[in-house]
Amino acid sequence: MGILSGNPKEEPLHYGEVFSIWASELAGNSMIAGYQTALNHAGDEDLKKILVEAIEIGQQQKKQIEELLKENGIALPPTPPEPPEACLEDIPVGARIIDPAIAAGLSADIAAGLVACSQIMGTSIREDVALMYGQFHMQKAALGAKVLRLNKEKGWLVPPPLHINKHHDC
C-alpha cells in the first residue's frame, strides 16, 4: 500500500480531510463564542448547564482538532474573542435572546454537527481522523438527547405536524 500503510498519523491528509477539519474548527470556534454569548441571555438554569456543557465539549474538541492541524502543518482558522460576561438584567428586554430560541439554535447546531461529523468520517482515509470525528459524533448525539429532553420538559419544542393514525371501524 506504500504511503497509506502503517501508522495513520504518518499518512498524509488528503485535501478533503484538510478542508473539512479546518472548516469544523472554524465552525466550532464560532459556536463556542456564540454559546458564551447565549449564557449571558439565558435565564433558565437547566439551559445554562447545557450551554456550559456544550462550551466544554467544544473546547475539548477544539484542542484535539488544533493538535491535528498543527501536526500536519496547517494554519489554524481565526478564533473570535471570548465575549465578556453580562448580567441578564442589564440586557434590554427587546434585545434578549429568549431561552426557547437559544435551545432551538443549540438543537440546530447539534444536528448540523452530527451531519458534518458523519461526512468527515465517511470521506476520511486516515483511521485516526475518522475515529476522532466518531468520538465527536457520539458526544454531540448525547448532548442532543439532553437538549431534546430539555425542550420537551420546558414546553419549548415546536414539533412538525404530527401524524396520528386513527383507526376507523366502519
DSSP file with accessible surface (Angstrom, degrees, kcal/mol):
  #  RESIDUE AA STRUCTURE BP1 BP2  ACC     N-H-->O    O-->H-N    N-H-->O    O-->H-N    TCO  KAPPA ALPHA  PHI   PSI    X-CA   Y-CA   Z-CA
    1    1 A M    >         0   0  188      0, 0.0     3,-1.3     0, 0.0     2,-0.2   0.000 360.0 360.0 360.0 -14.4    0.0    0.0    0.0
    2    2 A G  G >   +     0   0   56      1,-0.3     3,-1.5     2,-0.2     0, 0.0  -0.350 360.0  15.3  68.5-122.9    3.0    2.3    0.2
    3    3 A I  G 3  S+     0   0  125      1,-0.3    -1,-0.3    -2,-0.2     7,-0.0   0.713 126.8  55.8 -63.9 -21.6    2.4    5.8    1.6
    4    4 A L  G <  S+     0   0   65     -3,-1.3     2,-0.3     7,-0.1    -1,-0.3   0.087  91.2  91.2-102.4  25.5   -1.0    4.7    3.1
    5    5 A S  S <  S+     0   0   64     -3,-1.5     2,-0.3     2,-0.1     5,-0.0  -0.839  74.4  15.9-117.4 156.2    0.2    1.8    5.2
    6    6 A G  S    S+     0   0   67     -2,-0.3     5,-0.1     3,-0.0    -3,-0.0  -0.669 110.5  21.0  94.6-138.8    1.4    1.7    8.7
    7    7 A N    >   -     0   0   75     -2,-0.3     3,-1.9     1,-0.2     4,-0.5  -0.536  63.3-147.7 -74.5 119.6    0.8    4.4   11.3
    8    8 A P  G >  S+     0   0   31      0, 0.0     3,-1.4     0, 0.0    -1,-0.2   0.835  96.4  63.0 -58.0 -31.6   -2.2    6.6   10.3
    9    9 A K  G 3  S+     0   0  114      1,-0.3    -2,-0.1   119,-0.0   117,-0.0   0.693 101.9  51.6 -69.0 -16.3   -0.6    9.6   11.9
   10   10 A E  G <  S+     0   0  158     -3,-1.9    -1,-0.3     2,-0.1    -5,-0.1   0.518  91.6  95.0 -94.2  -7.7    2.3    9.4    9.4
   11   11 A E  S <  S-     0   0    9     -3,-1.4    -7,-0.1    -4,-0.5     2,-0.1  -0.575  83.3-109.7 -80.1 146.7    0.0    9.2    6.5
   12   12 A P        -     0   0   58      0, 0.0     2,-0.3     0, 0.0    -1,-0.1  -0.431  27.2-119.1 -72.9 150.5   -0.8   12.5    4.6
   13   13 A L        -     0   0   24     59,-0.1     2,-0.2    -2,-0.1   111,-0.0  -0.655  28.0-126.2 -78.9 144.9   -4.2   14.1    4.9
   14   14 A H     >  -     0   0   58     -2,-0.3     4,-2.4     1,-0.1     3,-0.4  -0.515  28.8-101.8 -86.9 165.6   -6.0   14.4    1.6
   15   15 A Y  H  > S+     0   0  214      1,-0.3     4,-2.6     2,-0.2     5,-0.2   0.851 121.7  54.5 -58.5 -35.8   -7.3   17.8    0.6
   16   16 A G  H  > S+     0   0   33      2,-0.2     4,-2.6     1,-0.2    -1,-0.3   0.907 109.2  47.9 -64.3 -42.0  -10.9   17.0    1.5
   17   17 A E  H  > S+     0   0    0     -3,-0.4     4,-2.9     2,-0.2     5,-0.3   0.932 111.3  51.1 -62.8 -45.5   -9.8   16.0    5.0
   18   18 A V  H  X S+     0   0   40     -4,-2.4     4,-2.7     1,-0.2     5,-0.3   0.954 113.7  43.7 -57.6 -50.7   -7.8   19.2    5.4
   19   19 A F  H  X S+     0   0  140     -4,-2.6     4,-3.0     1,-0.2     5,-0.2   0.935 115.6  47.7 -62.2 -46.1  -10.7   21.4    4.3
   20   20 A S  H  X S+     0   0   13     -4,-2.6     4,-2.2    -5,-0.2    -1,-0.2   0.909 114.4  45.6 -63.6 -43.0  -13.2   19.5    6.4
   21   21 A I  H  X S+     0   0    0     -4,-2.9     4,-1.9    -5,-0.2    -1,-0.2   0.940 115.6  46.9 -65.3 -46.3  -11.1   19.5    9.6
   22   22 A W  H  X S+     0   0   81     -4,-2.7     4,-2.2    -5,-0.3    -2,-0.2   0.932 113.6  48.4 -62.0 -44.6  -10.2   23.2    9.1
   23   23 A A  H  X S+     0   0   30     -4,-3.0     4,-2.7    -5,-0.3    -1,-0.2   0.876 108.8  53.4 -65.7 -36.0  -13.8   24.1    8.5
   24   24 A S  H  X S+     0   0   26     -4,-2.2     4,-2.5    -5,-0.2    -1,-0.2   0.875 108.7  50.4 -67.8 -33.7  -15.0   22.2   11.5
   25   25 A E  H  X S+     0   0    2     -4,-1.9     4,-2.5     2,-0.2    -2,-0.2   0.920 110.5  49.2 -66.7 -43.7  -12.5   24.1   13.6
   26   26 A L  H  X S+     0   0   60     -4,-2.2     4,-1.9     2,-0.2    -2,-0.2   0.943 114.3  44.9 -60.9 -46.6  -13.8   27.4   12.2
   27   27 A A  H  X S+     0   0   43     -4,-2.7     4,-2.4     1,-0.2    -2,-0.2   0.915 112.4  52.0 -64.5 -42.5  -17.4   26.5   12.9
   28   28 A G  H  X S+     0   0   24     -4,-2.5     4,-2.6     1,-0.2    -1,-0.2   0.902 106.7  53.4 -61.3 -40.7  -16.5   25.2   16.4
   29   29 A N  H  X S+     0   0    4     -4,-2.5     4,-2.0     1,-0.2    -1,-0.2   0.918 110.9  46.8 -59.5 -44.1  -14.8   28.4   17.3
   30   30 A S  H  X S+     0   0   67     -4,-1.9     4,-2.5     1,-0.2    -1,-0.2   0.889 111.5  51.1 -66.0 -39.3  -17.9   30.4   16.3
   31   31 A M  H  X S+     0   0   51     -4,-2.4     4,-2.9     2,-0.2     5,-0.3   0.912 107.4  52.5 -67.1 -40.8  -20.2   28.1   18.2
   32   32 A I  H  X S+     0   0   14     -4,-2.6     4,-2.2     1,-0.2    -2,-0.2   0.957 113.1  44.4 -58.5 -49.1  -18.1   28.4   21.4
   33   33 A A  H  X S+     0   0   15     -4,-2.0     4,-2.1     1,-0.2    -1,-0.2   0.905 113.5  51.6 -62.6 -39.7  -18.3   32.2   21.2
   34   34 A G  H  X S+     0   0   36     -4,-2.5     4,-2.7     1,-0.2    -1,-0.2   0.901 110.3  47.4 -64.4 -40.9  -22.0   32.0   20.4
   35   35 A Y  H  X S+     0   0   25     -4,-2.9     4,-1.9     2,-0.2    -1,-0.2   0.855 109.0  54.6 -70.8 -33.3  -22.7   29.8   23.4
   36   36 A Q  H  X S+     0   0   27     -4,-2.2     4,-0.8    -5,-0.3    -2,-0.2   0.917 111.8  44.7 -63.8 -40.3  -20.7   32.0   25.7
   37   37 A T  H >X S+     0   0   52     -4,-2.1     3,-1.1     1,-0.2     4,-0.8   0.918 109.2  56.0 -67.1 -42.1  -22.8   34.9   24.5
   38   38 A A  H >X S+     0   0   10     -4,-2.7     4,-2.0     1,-0.3     3,-0.8   0.845  97.3  64.1 -60.5 -32.4  -26.0   32.9   24.9
   39   39 A L  H 3< S+     0   0   46     -4,-1.9    -1,-0.3     1,-0.3    -2,-0.2   0.854  98.3  55.3 -58.8 -34.7  -25.1   32.2   28.5
   40   40 A N  H << S+     0   0   23     -3,-1.1    -1,-0.3    -4,-0.8    -2,-0.2   0.798 114.5  39.6 -66.6 -28.5  -25.5   36.0   29.1
   41   41 A H  H << S+     0   0   29     -4,-0.8    -2,-0.2    -3,-0.8    -1,-0.2   0.681  92.2 102.1 -94.2 -23.4  -29.0   35.8   27.7
   42   42 A A     <  +     0   0    1     -4,-2.0    46,-0.1     1,-0.2    56,-0.1  -0.427  37.4 174.9 -70.4 137.1  -30.2   32.5   29.2
   43   43 A G        +     0   0   33     -2,-0.1     2,-0.3    45,-0.1    -1,-0.2   0.689  55.0  88.9-108.0 -29.7  -32.4   32.7   32.2
   44   44 A D     >  -     0   0   30      1,-0.1     4,-2.2     2,-0.0     5,-0.1  -0.543  66.8-148.0 -76.4 128.2  -33.2   29.0   32.7
   45   45 A E  H  > S+     0   0  113     -2,-0.3     4,-2.0     1,-0.2    -1,-0.1   0.859  97.5  52.7 -66.5 -36.7  -30.7   27.3   35.0
   46   46 A D  H  > S+     0   0   66      2,-0.2     4,-1.8     1,-0.2    -1,-0.2   0.906 109.9  49.2 -65.7 -39.5  -31.1   23.9   33.2
   47   47 A L  H  > S+     0   0    1      1,-0.2     4,-2.6     2,-0.2    -2,-0.2   0.911 108.3  53.7 -64.8 -41.3  -30.4   25.6   29.8
   48   48 A K  H  X S+     0   0   58     -4,-2.2     4,-2.6     1,-0.2    -1,-0.2   0.907 106.7  52.3 -60.1 -41.7  -27.3   27.4   31.3
   49   49 A K  H  X S+     0   0  136     -4,-2.0     4,-2.3     1,-0.2    -1,-0.2   0.907 110.7  47.2 -61.7 -42.0  -25.9   24.0   32.5
   50   50 A I  H  X S+     0   0   17     -4,-1.8     4,-2.8     2,-0.2    -1,-0.2   0.898 110.5  52.1 -68.7 -37.5  -26.3   22.5   29.0
   51   51 A L  H  X S+     0   0    0     -4,-2.6     4,-2.5     2,-0.2    -2,-0.2   0.922 109.4  49.8 -62.6 -42.5  -24.7   25.6   27.4
   52   52 A V  H  X S+     0   0   58     -4,-2.6     4,-2.6     2,-0.2    -2,-0.2   0.928 111.6  49.0 -61.2 -42.8  -21.7   25.2   29.8
   53   53 A E  H  X S+     0   0   52     -4,-2.3     4,-2.8     1,-0.2     5,-0.2   0.920 110.2  51.0 -62.3 -42.6  -21.5   21.6   28.8
   54   54 A A  H  X S+     0   0    6     -4,-2.8     4,-2.5     1,-0.2    -2,-0.2   0.903 111.0  48.8 -62.4 -40.0  -21.7   22.5   25.1
   55   55 A I  H  X S+     0   0   13     -4,-2.5     4,-2.7     2,-0.2    -2,-0.2   0.932 112.0  48.3 -64.1 -45.8  -18.8   25.0   25.6
   56   56 A E  H  X S+     0   0  120     -4,-2.6     4,-2.3     2,-0.2    -2,-0.2   0.919 112.8  47.4 -63.1 -42.8  -16.7   22.5   27.5
   57   57 A I  H  X S+     0   0   28     -4,-2.8     4,-2.7     2,-0.2     5,-0.2   0.936 112.8  50.2 -62.7 -45.4  -17.2   19.8   24.8
   58   58 A G  H  X S+     0   0   15     -4,-2.5     4,-2.6    -5,-0.2    -2,-0.2   0.905 110.8  48.5 -59.9 -41.4  -16.4   22.4   22.1
   59   59 A Q  H  X S+     0   0   72     -4,-2.7     4,-1.9     2,-0.2    -1,-0.2   0.898 111.6  49.5 -68.3 -37.6  -13.2   23.5   23.8
   60   60 A Q  H  X S+     0   0   63     -4,-2.3     4,-1.7     2,-0.2    -2,-0.2   0.929 113.7  45.8 -65.9 -43.9  -12.1   19.9   24.3
   61   61 A Q  H  X S+     0   0   13     -4,-2.7     4,-2.7     1,-0.2     5,-0.2   0.899 108.4  57.7 -65.4 -38.6  -12.8   19.1   20.6
   62   62 A K  H  X S+     0   0   39     -4,-2.6     4,-2.9    -5,-0.2     5,-0.2   0.910 104.5  51.4 -57.0 -43.6  -11.0   22.4   19.6
   63   63 A K  H  X S+     0   0  152     -4,-1.9     4,-2.1     1,-0.2    -1,-0.2   0.922 111.3  47.1 -61.3 -44.5   -7.9   21.2   21.4
   64   64 A Q  H  X S+     0   0   53     -4,-1.7     4,-2.0     2,-0.2    -2,-0.2   0.917 114.4  46.2 -64.7 -43.2   -7.9   17.9   19.6
   65   65 A I  H  X S+     0   0    8     -4,-2.7     4,-2.9     2,-0.2     5,-0.2   0.927 111.4  51.4 -67.0 -43.3   -8.5   19.5   16.2
   66   66 A E  H  X S+     0   0   35     -4,-2.9     4,-2.9    -5,-0.2     5,-0.2   0.905 108.9  51.7 -60.7 -39.7   -5.8   22.2   16.7
   67   67 A E  H  X S+     0   0  112     -4,-2.1     4,-2.6    -5,-0.2    -1,-0.2   0.932 111.3  47.4 -61.6 -44.7   -3.3   19.5   17.6
   68   68 A L  H  X S+     0   0    9     -4,-2.0     4,-1.2     2,-0.2    -2,-0.2   0.928 113.3  47.8 -62.8 -45.7   -4.1   17.6   14.4
   69   69 A L  H ><>S+     0   0    0     -4,-2.9     5,-2.8     1,-0.2     3,-0.5   0.938 113.7  47.0 -62.0 -45.5   -3.9   20.7   12.3
   70   70 A K  H ><5S+     0   0  133     -4,-2.9     3,-1.8     1,-0.2    -2,-0.2   0.910 107.7  55.8 -63.3 -43.2   -0.6   21.7   13.8
   71   71 A E  H 3<5S+     0   0  103     -4,-2.6    -1,-0.2     1,-0.3    -2,-0.2   0.780 111.6  45.6 -58.8 -27.2    0.9   18.2   13.5
   72   72 A N  T <<5S-     0   0   51     -4,-1.2    -1,-0.3    -3,-0.5    -2,-0.2   0.228 117.3-111.0-103.7  12.5    0.1   18.4    9.8
   73   73 A G  T < 5 +     0   0   71     -3,-1.8     2,-0.5     1,-0.2    -3,-0.2   0.792  66.7 146.7  68.5  30.7    1.4   22.0    9.2
   74   74 A I      < -     0   0   32     -5,-2.8    -1,-0.2    -6,-0.1    -2,-0.1  -0.870  50.1-119.0-106.2 129.2   -2.0   23.5    8.6
   75   75 A A        -     0   0   78     -2,-0.5    -1,-0.0     1,-0.1    -5,-0.0  -0.330  31.8-115.3 -63.3 143.5   -2.6   27.1    9.7
   76   76 A L        -     0   0   63      1,-0.1    -1,-0.1   -51,-0.0     3,-0.1  -0.536  26.7-114.5 -80.0 145.9   -5.4   27.5   12.3
   77   77 A P        -     0   0    5      0, 0.0    -1,-0.1     0, 0.0   -54,-0.0  -0.317  47.2 -80.1 -71.5 163.4   -8.6   29.4   11.4
   78   78 A P        -     0   0   95      0, 0.0   -49,-0.1     0, 0.0     0, 0.0  -0.292  40.2-144.8 -65.3 149.8   -9.3   32.6   13.2
   79   79 A T        -     0   0   79     -3,-0.1     3,-0.1   -50,-0.1   -53,-0.1  -0.972  15.1-127.2-115.8 125.2  -10.8   32.4   16.7
   80   80 A P        -     0   0   50      0, 0.0   -47,-0.0     0, 0.0     2,-0.0  -0.366  37.1 -96.6 -66.1 152.0  -13.3   35.1   17.8
   81   81 A P        -     0   0  115      0, 0.0     0, 0.0     0, 0.0     0, 0.0  -0.335  44.1 -97.1 -66.7 151.5  -12.5   36.8   21.1
   82   82 A E        -     0   0  143     -3,-0.1   -49,-0.1     1,-0.1   -50,-0.0  -0.542  44.8-120.7 -68.4 126.9  -14.2   35.5   24.2
   83   83 A P        -     0   0   26      0, 0.0    -1,-0.1     0, 0.0     3,-0.1  -0.376  28.8-105.4 -69.7 150.3  -17.3   37.7   24.8
   84   84 A P        -     0   0  108      0, 0.0     2,-0.2     0, 0.0   -44,-0.1  -0.341  36.5-103.5 -70.6 155.1  -17.5   39.5   28.1
   85   85 A E        -     0   0  184    -46,-0.0     2,-0.3    -2,-0.0   -48,-0.1  -0.563  42.2-172.9 -75.8 144.7  -19.8   38.2   30.8
   86   86 A A        -     0   0   50     -2,-0.2     2,-0.4   -49,-0.1     3,-0.0  -0.963  26.8-113.1-136.9 154.9  -23.0   40.3   31.2
   87   87 A C    >>  -     0   0   56     -2,-0.3     3,-1.7     1,-0.1     4,-0.5  -0.744  23.5-132.8 -88.1 133.1  -25.9   40.3   33.7
   88   88 A L  G >4 S+     0   0   33     -2,-0.4     3,-1.6     1,-0.3    -1,-0.1   0.880 106.7  57.5 -53.4 -40.2  -29.2   39.2   32.1
   89   89 A E  G 34 S+     0   0  136      1,-0.3    -1,-0.3    -3,-0.0     4,-0.1   0.713  98.9  60.6 -67.5 -18.8  -31.0   42.1   33.8
   90   90 A D  G <4 S+     0   0  128     -3,-1.7    -1,-0.3     2,-0.1    -2,-0.2   0.598  87.3  85.8 -82.5 -11.4  -28.6   44.5   32.0
   91   91 A I  S << S-     0   0   20     -3,-1.6     5,-0.1    -4,-0.5    -5,-0.0  -0.802  90.9-115.2 -91.3 122.2  -29.7   43.3   28.6
   92   92 A P    >>  -     0   0   90      0, 0.0     3,-1.8     0, 0.0     4,-0.8  -0.256  23.5-117.9 -57.0 143.7  -32.8   45.2   27.4
   93   93 A V  G >4 S+     0   0  113      1,-0.3     3,-1.0     2,-0.2    -2,-0.0   0.883 113.7  50.9 -52.7 -44.9  -35.9   43.0   27.1
   94   94 A G  G 34 S+     0   0   84      1,-0.2    -1,-0.3     3,-0.0    -3,-0.0   0.686 111.2  49.5 -69.9 -15.1  -36.2   43.6   23.4
   95   95 A A  G <4 S+     0   0   59     -3,-1.8    -1,-0.2     2,-0.1    -2,-0.2   0.481  88.7 106.7-100.9  -4.9  -32.6   42.8   22.8
   96   96 A R    <<  -     0   0   79     -3,-1.0     2,-0.6    -4,-0.8   -55,-0.0  -0.470  68.4-131.9 -77.2 145.2  -32.6   39.5   24.7
   97   97 A I        -     0   0   75     -2,-0.2     2,-0.1   -59,-0.1    -2,-0.1  -0.864  33.4-128.8 -91.1 122.6  -32.4   36.1   23.1
   98   98 A I    >>  -     0   0  110     -2,-0.6     4,-2.1     1,-0.1     3,-0.6  -0.372  15.8-111.5 -77.3 154.5  -35.2   34.1   24.7
   99   99 A D  H 3> S+     0   0   31      1,-0.2     4,-2.8     2,-0.2     5,-0.2   0.875 114.9  53.5 -54.4 -45.3  -34.5   30.7   26.2
  100  100 A P  H 3> S+     0   0   45      0, 0.0     4,-2.3     0, 0.0    -1,-0.2   0.895 110.3  48.8 -60.2 -34.9  -36.6   28.8   23.6
  101  101 A A  H <> S+     0   0   47     -3,-0.6     4,-2.4     2,-0.2    -2,-0.2   0.886 110.7  50.3 -70.5 -37.8  -34.7   30.4   20.8
  102  102 A I  H  X S+     0   0   12     -4,-2.1     4,-2.4     2,-0.2    -1,-0.2   0.947 112.8  46.5 -62.8 -47.4  -31.3   29.6   22.4
  103  103 A A  H  X S+     0   0    0     -4,-2.8     4,-2.5     1,-0.2    -2,-0.2   0.895 112.0  50.8 -64.2 -39.3  -32.4   26.0   22.9
  104  104 A A  H  X S+     0   0   57     -4,-2.3     4,-2.4    -5,-0.2    -1,-0.2   0.913 110.8  48.8 -65.3 -41.7  -33.6   25.8   19.3
  105  105 A G  H  X S+     0   0   32     -4,-2.4     4,-2.6     2,-0.2    -2,-0.2   0.906 110.6  50.7 -63.5 -41.0  -30.4   27.2   18.0
  106  106 A L  H  X S+     0   0    1     -4,-2.4     4,-2.5     2,-0.2    -2,-0.2   0.929 110.1  50.5 -62.6 -43.2  -28.4   24.7   20.0
  107  107 A S  H  X S+     0   0   40     -4,-2.5     4,-2.5     1,-0.2    -2,-0.2   0.917 111.2  48.1 -60.2 -44.6  -30.5   21.9   18.7
  108  108 A A  H  X S+     0   0   60     -4,-2.4     4,-2.5     2,-0.2    -1,-0.2   0.907 110.9  50.9 -64.3 -41.1  -29.9   23.0   15.1
  109  109 A D  H  X S+     0   0   53     -4,-2.6     4,-2.5     2,-0.2    -2,-0.2   0.909 110.7  48.8 -61.9 -42.9  -26.2   23.4   15.7
  110  110 A I  H  X S+     0   0   12     -4,-2.5     4,-2.4     2,-0.2    -2,-0.2   0.929 110.6  50.4 -64.6 -43.7  -26.0   19.8   17.1
  111  111 A A  H  X S+     0   0   52     -4,-2.5     4,-1.8     1,-0.2    -2,-0.2   0.933 113.1  45.8 -59.6 -45.0  -28.0   18.4   14.2
  112  112 A A  H  X S+     0   0   59     -4,-2.5     4,-2.6     1,-0.2    -1,-0.2   0.892 111.1  53.7 -65.6 -37.1  -25.6   20.1   11.7
  113  113 A G  H  X S+     0   0    8     -4,-2.5     4,-2.8     2,-0.2    -1,-0.2   0.873 105.2  53.5 -65.0 -37.5  -22.6   19.0   13.7
  114  114 A L  H  X S+     0   0   42     -4,-2.4     4,-2.3     2,-0.2    -1,-0.2   0.926 110.8  46.6 -62.6 -42.9  -23.8   15.4   13.5
  115  115 A V  H  X S+     0   0  102     -4,-1.8     4,-2.5     2,-0.2    -2,-0.2   0.930 112.8  49.6 -64.8 -43.7  -24.1   15.6    9.7
  116  116 A A  H  X S+     0   0   42     -4,-2.6     4,-2.5     1,-0.2    -2,-0.2   0.919 111.1  48.9 -63.7 -43.3  -20.6   17.2    9.5
  117  117 A C  H  X S+     0   0    4     -4,-2.8     4,-2.8     1,-0.2    -1,-0.2   0.922 111.7  49.7 -61.3 -43.7  -19.0   14.6   11.7
  118  118 A S  H  X S+     0   0   55     -4,-2.3     4,-2.5    -5,-0.2    -2,-0.2   0.906 110.5  50.4 -61.5 -41.3  -20.6   11.8    9.6
  119  119 A Q  H  X S+     0   0   92     -4,-2.5     4,-1.5     2,-0.2    -2,-0.2   0.931 112.0  46.5 -63.9 -43.8  -19.4   13.4    6.4
  120  120 A I  H  X S+     0   0    3     -4,-2.5     4,-1.2     1,-0.2     3,-0.3   0.924 112.9  50.0 -66.1 -42.1  -15.8   13.7    7.7
  121  121 A M  H  < S+     0   0   70     -4,-2.8     3,-0.3     1,-0.2    -1,-0.2   0.911 111.9  48.8 -60.3 -41.8  -15.9   10.1    9.0
  122  122 A G  H  < S+     0   0   67     -4,-2.5    -1,-0.2     1,-0.2    -2,-0.2   0.744 116.5  40.0 -73.2 -23.8  -17.2    8.9    5.6
  123  123 A T  H  < S+     0   0   61     -4,-1.5    -1,-0.2    -3,-0.3     2,-0.2   0.501  91.2 106.3-104.6  -3.7  -14.6   10.7    3.5
  124  124 A S     <  -     0   0   20     -4,-1.2  -111,-0.0    -3,-0.3     3,-0.0  -0.505  41.8-175.3 -78.0 142.3  -11.6   10.2    5.7
  125  125 A I        +     0   0   83     -2,-0.2     2,-0.6  -117,-0.0    -1,-0.1   0.513  68.1  83.7-107.5 -10.7   -8.9    7.7    4.7
  126  126 A R  S  > S-     0   0    1      1,-0.1     4,-2.1  -112,-0.0     3,-0.3  -0.830  71.0-150.0 -93.5 123.2   -7.0    8.2    7.9
  127  127 A E  H  > S+     0   0  104     -2,-0.6     4,-2.8     1,-0.2     5,-0.2   0.861  94.6  57.3 -60.1 -37.7   -8.4    6.0   10.6
  128  128 A D  H  > S+     0   0   33      2,-0.2     4,-2.2     1,-0.2    -1,-0.2   0.895 108.2  47.2 -64.5 -35.7   -7.3    8.4   13.4
  129  129 A V  H  > S+     0   0    0     -3,-0.3     4,-2.5     2,-0.2     5,-0.3   0.950 113.1  47.8 -69.1 -47.4   -9.3   11.2   11.8
  130  130 A A  H  X S+     0   0   26     -4,-2.1     4,-1.8     1,-0.2    -2,-0.2   0.916 113.9  47.7 -60.6 -42.1  -12.4    9.0   11.3
  131  131 A L  H  X S+     0   0  129     -4,-2.8     4,-2.3     2,-0.2    -1,-0.2   0.894 109.8  52.5 -67.1 -39.0  -12.2    7.8   14.9
  132  132 A M  H  X S+     0   0   22     -4,-2.2     4,-2.3    -5,-0.2    -2,-0.2   0.945 112.6  43.9 -62.9 -44.9  -11.8   11.3   16.3
  133  133 A Y  H  X S+     0   0    3     -4,-2.5     4,-2.3     1,-0.2    -1,-0.2   0.800 109.2  57.9 -73.3 -24.7  -14.9   12.5   14.5
  134  134 A G  H  X S+     0   0   16     -4,-1.8     4,-2.1    -5,-0.3    -1,-0.2   0.907 107.2  48.3 -65.4 -40.3  -16.7    9.4   15.5
  135  135 A Q  H  X S+     0   0   71     -4,-2.3     4,-2.2     2,-0.2    -2,-0.2   0.930 111.6  49.1 -63.0 -45.1  -15.9   10.3   19.1
  136  136 A F  H  X S+     0   0    2     -4,-2.3     4,-2.6     1,-0.2    -2,-0.2   0.894 108.3  55.0 -61.1 -40.1  -17.2   13.9   18.4
  137  137 A H  H  X S+     0   0   53     -4,-2.3     4,-2.6     1,-0.2    -1,-0.2   0.927 108.0  47.9 -59.7 -45.4  -20.3   12.4   16.8
  138  138 A M  H  X S+     0   0  133     -4,-2.1     4,-2.3     2,-0.2    -1,-0.2   0.904 111.5  50.4 -64.2 -40.0  -21.1   10.4   20.0
  139  139 A Q  H  X S+     0   0   46     -4,-2.2     4,-2.3     1,-0.2    -1,-0.2   0.920 112.5  46.8 -63.7 -42.8  -20.6   13.5   22.2
  140  140 A K  H  X S+     0   0   43     -4,-2.6     4,-3.0     2,-0.2    -2,-0.2   0.897 110.6  52.2 -66.7 -40.1  -22.9   15.5   20.0
  141  141 A A  H  X S+     0   0   44     -4,-2.6     4,-2.0     2,-0.2    -2,-0.2   0.919 110.8  47.6 -62.5 -43.0  -25.5   12.8   20.0
  142  142 A A  H  X S+     0   0   56     -4,-2.3     4,-1.6     2,-0.2    -2,-0.2   0.918 114.2  46.6 -64.5 -42.8  -25.5   12.6   23.8
  143  143 A L  H  X S+     0   0    9     -4,-2.3     4,-2.3     1,-0.2    -2,-0.2   0.911 109.5  55.2 -65.5 -40.2  -25.7   16.4   24.1
  144  144 A G  H  X S+     0   0   19     -4,-3.0     4,-2.6     1,-0.2    -1,-0.2   0.883 104.5  53.3 -60.0 -38.2  -28.5   16.4   21.5
  145  145 A A  H  X S+     0   0   62     -4,-2.0     4,-2.4     2,-0.2    -1,-0.2   0.906 108.9  49.7 -64.6 -38.4  -30.5   14.0   23.6
  146  146 A K  H  X S+     0   0   99     -4,-1.6     4,-2.4     2,-0.2    -2,-0.2   0.906 111.6  47.9 -66.0 -41.4  -30.2   16.2   26.6
  147  147 A V  H  X S+     0   0    0     -4,-2.3     4,-2.9     2,-0.2    -2,-0.2   0.909 110.7  51.6 -67.6 -40.0  -31.3   19.3   24.7
  148  148 A L  H  X S+     0   0   78     -4,-2.6     4,-2.3     2,-0.2    -2,-0.2   0.942 110.9  47.8 -60.4 -46.4  -34.3   17.4   23.2
  149  149 A R  H  X S+     0   0  132     -4,-2.4     4,-2.9     1,-0.2     5,-0.2   0.932 112.3  49.7 -60.8 -44.1  -35.3   16.3   26.7
  150  150 A L  H  X S+     0   0    5     -4,-2.4     4,-2.6     1,-0.2     6,-0.3   0.935 109.8  51.0 -59.9 -46.6  -34.9   19.9   28.0
  151  151 A N  H  X>S+     0   0    7     -4,-2.9     5,-2.0     1,-0.2     6,-1.4   0.887 113.5  45.3 -60.0 -39.8  -37.0   21.2   25.1
  152  152 A K  H ><5S+     0   0  107     -4,-2.3     3,-0.8    -5,-0.2    -2,-0.2   0.936 113.6  48.2 -68.6 -46.8  -39.8   18.7   25.8
  153  153 A E  H 3<5S+     0   0  128     -4,-2.9    -2,-0.2     1,-0.2    -1,-0.2   0.869 115.7  44.0 -63.6 -35.6  -39.7   19.3   29.6
  154  154 A K  H 3<5S-     0   0   70     -4,-2.6    -1,-0.2    -5,-0.2    -2,-0.2   0.521 110.4-118.3 -87.5  -7.7  -39.8   23.1   29.2
  155  155 A G  T <<5S+     0   0   64     -3,-0.8    -3,-0.2    -4,-0.6    -4,-0.1   0.738  80.1 121.7  76.3  22.6  -42.5   23.1   26.5
  156  156 A W      < +     0   0   48     -5,-2.0     2,-0.3    -6,-0.3    -4,-0.2   0.588  36.3 108.7 -93.0 -13.5  -40.1   24.7   24.0
  157  157 A L        -     0   0   73     -6,-1.4    -9,-0.0    -9,-0.1   -53,-0.0  -0.485  51.9-161.4 -70.7 129.4  -40.2   22.0   21.4
  158  158 A V        -     0   0  131     -2,-0.3    -1,-0.1   -54,-0.0    -2,-0.0  -0.890  17.5-159.9-109.4  97.4  -42.1   23.1   18.3
  159  159 A P        -     0   0   70      0, 0.0     3,-0.1     0, 0.0     0, 0.0  -0.407  17.8-113.7 -77.9 155.4  -42.9   19.8   16.6
  160  160 A P        -     0   0   97      0, 0.0     0, 0.0     0, 0.0     0, 0.0  -0.263  64.8 -56.1 -69.5 173.2  -43.8   19.5   12.9
  161  161 A P        -     0   0  135      0, 0.0     2,-0.4     0, 0.0     0, 0.0  -0.276  65.4-130.7 -53.5 132.9  -47.4   18.4   12.1
  162  162 A L        -     0   0  128     -3,-0.1     2,-0.8     2,-0.0     0, 0.0  -0.728   6.4-137.9 -92.9 137.1  -47.9   15.1   13.9
  163  163 A H        -     0   0  166     -2,-0.4     2,-0.6     2,-0.0    -1,-0.0  -0.838  21.0-174.3 -93.7 114.6  -49.4   12.1   12.1
  164  164 A I        -     0   0  123     -2,-0.8     2,-0.8     2,-0.0    -2,-0.0  -0.945  18.3-141.9-113.1 114.5  -51.9   10.4   14.4
  165  165 A N        -     0   0  108     -2,-0.6     2,-0.6     2,-0.0    -2,-0.0  -0.676  18.1-165.8 -80.8 111.7  -53.1    7.2   12.9
  166  166 A K        -     0   0  143     -2,-0.8     2,-0.6     2,-0.0    -2,-0.0  -0.875  10.3-145.5-101.8 122.3  -56.8    6.9   13.7
  167  167 A H        -     0   0  157     -2,-0.6     2,-0.5     2,-0.0    -2,-0.0  -0.752  14.0-158.4 -87.3 124.0  -58.4    3.5   13.2
  168  168 A H        -     0   0  143     -2,-0.6     2,-0.8     2,-0.0    -2,-0.0  -0.903   8.0-147.9-105.8 125.7  -62.0    3.8   12.0
  169  169 A D              0   0  166     -2,-0.5    -2,-0.0     0, 0.0     0, 0.0  -0.836 360.0 360.0 -91.0 111.7  -64.3    0.9   12.5
  170  170 A C              0   0  167     -2,-0.8    -2,-0.0     0, 0.0     0, 0.0  -0.857 360.0 360.0-116.4 360.0  -66.7    1.0    9.6
